[in-house]
Amino acid sequence: MILAYRVLTTFLYPFLIILVYFRKFLKKEDPKRFKEKIFTSHFGTAKNSNFRLVWFHAASIGEFKSIIPIINQLNHVHKNFRFLVTTSTFSSGKIADLELKKFNNVFHRYCPFDVPFLIDSFLNTWKPNKIFLVDSEIWPNLILKAKKYGIPIALINARLTSKSFNKWMIFPNMAKKIFGIFDLFICANIDTKKKFEILKLKNVHYKGNLKLIDRIDEEKIINPNEATLIKSRFWFAASTHKEEDILCIKTHLNLKEKFKDILTIIAPRHIERANQIKKLSEKFNLKTQILNKDEKIHNDKEVLIINHFGVLQNYFKYAKSVFIGKSTIKKLKEVGGQNPIEAAKLNCKIYHGPYVYNFSEIYDVFNSKNISKQVNDHEELSKNLAKDLENPYKKNSSTPESIKNLGQETLNDTIRLLGDFLNDDDKTEILG
């Protein structure tokens, strides 16, 4: 099966090129750097033999943000380290460009497709000393090439859904070979740890979800519409998917019956859908504005649609109540949910649908502490929001300190494990 995978990915290479160019046309790829995924001439290099290079691959925004505290910690102690961070999505690339400016030893590239000769070239160009794959980024060619070149590899914040696990078990020998190459597993949840133990893998640990680590400095959160948001009665729908657009609009209509001044703010997961949402909203005769970066909110608008990346915190800071999407779509049952941690740390009351597998353990904690609550449809959501918005200007008193402590504990425990992995030839104590 491994040979078949290699042949198939090589055969598909010309079609992947076409796909990337088509996605560029649809504005789903970085217009300036999309060739990094498909052409070896654009891989770039920053290799210096005097430094050790650690490669982190984090596909999307959430995964990328989860590794920044780790890089901060490692960078503080290991002056001889350089870091390569690769991502896959256009949105994560834009965030990476902003977040990594503060480092002079961290490089960002888009990860090449898992085609044998592309991976070969990428590894020979950058020559990483260690590789960290984040979350569920299991790419057989990359993993096999790491073994070929003798590069230790770890899977951190590892997640393996039941659906993915069952697919792997169709070819158990292949699964054992691919996963058996990893030198270290740090799991995001206990369920994943149990699945790896079924495969009889070694060096498997659970230390909590890395996404708990992210720290928020409220003073650095800037929103040009701060004055408007402070005095507005509004709720915020974050990271919504297409199927959830109508839920947001129907919720607004319900709330409008009670609050004539209600404002609904929607930040879709994929901002290219902004015009679609606007058309849907206007079908219900709602005054709708697509809000571009640094644009002012018009006073007469009822529905706002955020049209730029990386600004969820800018609205979490002022929102009393938040609905987090990718959680009401049944077909996404095995991959449902978006990160609720930022909203919780900014004292929002969080609502979500029933399909939150990716963050089920975090939601279990949040639900038990009344930080979040499951709703099943727009009727339940609007009823809960109506209670919250009776007094729209008073947020939760505070996020439980235990959540903040849990993040720090997860960071400390993860760093200790990484210390053994990184320092097999350098016994520096990371935590000091």
C-alpha positions in Angstrom: 0.0 0.0 0.0 2.9 2.4 0.7 4.3 1.8 -2.8 0.8 2.5 -4.2 0.5 5.7 -2.2 3.9 6.9 -3.5 3.0 6.1 -7.1 -0.4 7.7 -6.8 0.9 11.0 -5.3 3.6 11.2 -8.0 1.0 10.6 -10.7 -1.3 13.3 -9.2 1.5 16.0 -9.2 0.4 17.7 -12.5 -3.2 17.8 -11.3 -2.1 19.3 -8.0 -0.4 22.1 -9.9 -3.6 22.8 -11.8 -5.6 22.7 -8.5 -3.3 25.3 -6.9 -3.6 27.6 -9.8 -7.4 27.2 -9.8 -7.5 27.9 -6.1 -5.3 31.0 -6.7 -7.9 32.2 -9.2 -10.6 31.7 -6.5 -8.4 33.7 -4.1 -8.0 30.7 -1.8 -4.2 30.6 -2.2 -1.5 33.2 -1.4 -1.2 35.2 -4.7 2.5 35.8 -4.2 3.7 32.6 -2.6 1.5 29.8 -3.8 4.3 28.3 -5.8 6.0 27.3 -2.6 3.6 24.3 -2.4 4.4 22.9 -5.9 7.8 24.0 -7.3 11.1 23.1 -5.8 12.6 26.4 -7.1 10.5 28.3 -4.6 11.3 26.3 -1.4 14.0 28.9 -0.4 16.6 28.2 2.2 18.0 29.7 5.4 20.3 26.8 6.4 23.4 27.7 8.5 25.5 24.8 9.7 26.3 26.7 12.9 22.6 26.3 14.0 20.2 23.4 14.6 17.0 23.7 12.6 13.7 22.6 14.1 10.8 22.2 11.7 7.2 22.7 12.9 4.4 21.9 10.5 1.0 23.4 11.6 -1.6 23.3 8.8 -4.0 26.0 9.8 -4.5 29.0 12.1 -5.4 27.2 15.3 -2.5 24.8 15.0 -0.1 27.6 14.2 -1.1 29.7 17.2 -0.7 26.7 19.5 3.0 26.3 18.7 4.0 30.0 19.2 4.3 29.7 23.0 6.5 26.6 22.5 8.8 28.4 20.0 9.0 31.4 22.5 10.1 29.1 25.3 12.6 27.1 23.2 13.9 30.3 21.6 14.6 31.8 25.0 16.8 28.9 26.1 18.3 27.5 22.9 20.3 30.3 21.3 21.6 27.8 18.7 18.2 26.9 17.4 16.6 28.2 14.2 12.9 27.3 13.5 11.1 26.6 10.2 7.4 26.9 10.4 5.2 25.6 7.6 1.5 26.0 7.1 -1.0 25.0 4.4 -3.8 27.5 4.3 -3.8 31.0 2.9 -5.3 32.4 6.2 -2.6 30.7 8.3 0.1 32.0 6.1 -1.1 35.6 6.6 -1.3 35.2 10.3 2.2 33.6 10.4 3.6 36.6 8.5 2.3 38.9 11.2 3.1 36.7 14.3 6.6 35.7 13.2 7.9 39.3 12.6 9.1 39.4 16.2 11.6 36.6 15.6 14.8 36.9 13.7 15.4 33.2 13.6 12.0 31.8 12.6 11.2 31.2 8.9 7.8 30.6 7.3 7.1 28.6 4.2 4.0 27.0 2.8 4.4 23.2 3.1 4.8 21.4 -0.2 2.4 18.7 -1.2 3.2 15.2 0.0 4.7 14.1 -3.3 8.0 12.1 -3.0 10.3 14.2 -5.0 8.9 17.5 -3.5 9.5 16.2 0.0 13.0 15.0 -1.0 13.9 18.4 -2.3 12.4 20.2 0.6 14.3 18.1 3.2 17.6 18.5 1.2 17.1 22.2 1.0 16.3 22.9 4.6 18.1 20.0 6.3 16.0 20.0 9.5 17.5 18.4 12.6 14.1 17.6 14.1 10.6 17.6 12.8 7.3 18.3 14.7 4.0 17.6 13.0 1.1 19.2 14.7 -2.4 17.9 15.3 -3.5 15.4 12.6 -0.9 16.1 9.9 0.0 12.5 9.0 1.7 12.6 5.6 3.2 9.2 4.7 5.8 10.4 2.2 7.1 13.0 4.5 7.3 10.6 7.4 9.0 7.9 5.3 11.6 10.4 4.0 12.3 11.6 7.5 13.2 8.0 8.4 15.3 7.7 5.2 17.4 10.7 6.2 17.5 9.8 9.9 15.6 12.8 11.1 13.8 12.3 14.4 10.1 13.1 14.1 7.3 13.8 16.7 3.6 14.3 16.5 2.4 16.9 19.0 -1.1 17.9 20.0 -1.9 14.7 18.2 -5.6 14.0 17.3 -6.9 10.9 15.7 -10.7 10.7 15.2 -12.5 7.4 15.3 -13.3 7.9 11.6 -9.6 8.4 10.7 -8.5 5.5 13.0 -11.0 3.1 11.3 -9.6 4.1 7.9 -6.1 3.4 9.0 -7.1 0.1 10.4 -8.2 -1.1 6.9 -4.5 -1.3 6.3 -3.1 -2.2 9.7 0.4 -3.0 8.5 0.7 0.3 6.8 -0.6 2.1 9.9 1.9 0.4 12.2 4.8 1.2 9.8 3.9 4.9 9.3 3.1 5.6 13.0 5.9 3.4 14.2 8.4 5.8 12.6 7.5 8.6 15.1 9.9 8.9 18.1 7.4 10.8 20.3 3.6 11.3 20.5 2.1 14.1 22.7 -1.7 13.7 22.4 -4.3 16.4 22.5 -6.8 14.1 24.2 -7.0 10.8 26.1 -9.1 9.2 23.3 -6.2 9.6 20.8 -3.7 8.3 23.4 -5.8 5.1 23.7 -5.9 4.6 19.9 -2.1 4.9 19.7 -1.8 2.4 22.5 -4.0 0.0 20.5 -1.4 0.3 17.8 1.2 -0.6 20.5 3.2 2.6 19.7 6.0 3.7 22.1 6.6 7.0 23.9 2.9 8.1 23.9 1.9 10.8 26.3 -1.1 13.0 27.2 -0.4 16.4 28.7 -3.5 18.4 27.6 -4.4 20.4 24.5 -1.7 22.9 23.3 -4.4 25.3 22.4 -5.0 26.0 26.1 -1.5 27.6 26.2 -2.3 30.7 24.1 -2.0 33.9 26.2 -4.0 37.0 25.5 -2.8 40.5 26.1 -6.0 42.6 26.1 -4.1 45.9 26.0 -2.7 44.9 22.5 -6.2 44.2 21.1 -7.2 47.1 18.9 -10.5 47.6 17.2 -11.3 50.8 15.3 -14.9 50.4 16.3 -14.3 50.1 20.0 -16.6 53.0 20.9 -19.4 51.6 18.8 -19.1 48.1 20.2 -19.0 49.3 23.8 -22.3 51.0 23.6 -24.0 48.4 21.2 -26.3 45.5 22.0 -24.7 42.8 19.9 -23.7 39.2 19.7 -20.9 37.6 17.8 -21.0 34.5 15.6 -17.4 33.3 15.0 -15.9 30.8 12.6 -19.2 29.9 11.0 -19.6 27.6 8.0 -22.0 27.9 5.1 -24.7 25.7 6.7 -24.7 27.9 9.8 -25.5 31.2 7.9 -29.2 30.7 8.1 -29.0 29.8 11.8 -27.3 33.2 12.4 -29.9 35.1 10.4 -32.9 33.3 12.0 -31.4 34.0 15.4 -31.1 37.7 14.6 -34.8 37.8 13.5 -35.9 36.2 16.7 -33.8 38.6 18.8 -35.1 41.6 16.7 -38.6 40.9 18.0 -37.4 41.8 21.5 -34.5 44.1 20.8 -35.0 46.6 18.0 -31.4 47.7 18.3 -29.8 44.3 18.1 -26.7 43.9 16.0 -25.4 40.6 14.7 -21.7 40.3 13.8 -20.7 37.2 11.8 -17.1 36.2 11.1 -17.2 33.3 8.7 -14.4 30.7 8.7 -13.8 31.4 5.0 -14.1 35.1 4.3 -14.6 34.6 0.6 -18.2 33.7 1.6 -18.9 37.3 2.8 -20.9 38.3 -0.3 -23.0 35.1 -0.1 -23.9 35.8 3.5 -24.8 39.4 2.7 -27.2 38.3 -0.1 -28.8 35.8 2.3 -29.2 38.5 5.0 -30.7 41.0 2.5 -33.3 38.4 1.4 -34.7 39.0 4.9 -34.6 42.8 4.4 -31.8 43.2 6.9 -29.5 46.2 6.6 -26.2 44.5 6.0 -22.6 45.6 5.8 -19.4 43.8 4.8 -16.8 45.2 7.2 -13.4 45.5 5.7 -10.2 46.1 7.6 -10.1 49.4 9.5 -13.6 50.3 8.2 -16.1 52.0 10.4 -19.4 50.3 11.3 -22.4 52.2 9.8 -24.9 53.3 12.4 -28.0 51.9 10.6 -26.7 48.4 10.0 -28.3 45.3 11.6 -25.9 42.6 10.3 -22.1 42.9 10.0 -19.9 40.4 8.1 -16.2 40.5 8.9 -14.1 40.4 5.8 -10.5 40.0 7.1 -8.4 37.5 8.9 -7.0 37.3 12.4 -9.5 39.6 14.2 -11.6 37.3 16.3 -10.0 38.6 19.5 -11.0 42.1 18.5 -14.6 41.2 18.9 -14.3 38.6 21.7 -13.0 41.4 23.8 -16.3 43.4 23.6 -18.8 40.6 23.1 -20.8 39.3 26.0 -22.1 36.3 24.1 -20.5 34.3 21.3 -21.6 31.4 19.1 -18.7 29.4 17.8 -19.4 27.6 14.5 -18.5 24.4 12.8 -20.5 22.8 15.5 -24.1 22.3 14.2 -23.2 20.5 11.0 -23.9 16.8 11.3 -21.7 15.7 8.4 -18.8 17.2 10.3 -19.5 15.2 13.4 -16.0 13.6 13.5 -14.2 16.9 12.8 -16.5 19.4 14.4 -15.8 22.3 16.6 -13.5 25.3 16.6 -11.2 26.6 19.3 -13.3 28.2 22.1 -10.3 29.1 24.3 -9.7 32.7 23.1 -13.4 33.6 23.7 -13.3 32.0 27.2 -10.2 33.8 28.2 -11.8 37.1 27.2 -14.8 36.3 29.4 -17.4 35.5 26.8 -20.4 33.3 27.4 -20.0 30.7 24.6 -22.6 28.8 22.7 -22.0 25.8 20.4 -23.8 23.1 18.6 -23.6 19.3 19.4 -20.7 18.5 17.0 -17.5 19.6 18.7 -15.4 16.5 18.6 -12.1 18.4 18.1 -12.6 20.2 21.3 -14.8 17.9 23.3 -12.6 17.7 26.4 -12.3 21.4 26.5 -16.0 22.0 26.1 -16.6 19.4 28.8 -14.6 21.6 31.2 -16.2 24.8 30.0 -19.7 23.5 30.1 -19.2 22.2 33.7 -18.1 25.7 34.7 -21.0 27.5 32.9 -18.6 29.1 30.5 -20.2 27.5 27.5 -23.5 25.8 26.7 -24.7 23.5 23.9 -27.6 24.7 21.8 -29.2 22.6 19.0 -30.9 25.2 16.8 -31.6 28.8 16.3 -34.6 28.8 18.7 -32.4 27.6 21.6 -29.6 30.0 20.7 -31.9 33.0 20.5 -33.6 32.2 23.8 -30.2 32.0 25.6 -28.9 35.1 23.9 -32.1 37.1 24.8 -31.4 36.4 28.5 -27.8 37.5 28.2 -28.6 40.6 26.3 -31.1 41.9 28.8 -28.0 43.5 30.3 -25.7 43.5 27.3 -22.9 45.6 28.8 -22.0 43.3 31.7 -19.7 40.4 30.8 -18.9 37.4 33.0 -17.1 38.4 36.1 -14.0 36.4 35.3 -12.7 33.4 33.6 -12.0 30.7 36.2 -8.3 30.9 37.2 -8.1 27.1 36.9 -8.4 27.4 33.0 -5.4 29.8 32.9 -3.5 27.5 35.2 -4.3 24.5 33.1 -2.8 26.2 30.1 0.5 26.9 31.9 0.6 23.4 33.2 0.1 22.0 29.7 3.0 24.2 28.4 5.4 23.2 31.2 4.7 19.5 30.8 4.9 19.6 27.0 8.2 21.5 27.2 9.7 18.9 29.5 8.9 16.1 27.1 10.2 18.2 24.2 13.4 18.7 26.2 14.3 15.1 26.1 13.5 14.9 22.4 15.4 17.9 21.4 18.4 17.5 23.7 19.6 14.0 22.9 22.9 15.6 22.3 22.4 18.7 24.4 21.3 18.3 28.0 20.3 21.9 28.6 17.4 22.1 31.0 14.7 24.0 29.1 12.6 25.1 32.1 15.6 26.4 34.0 
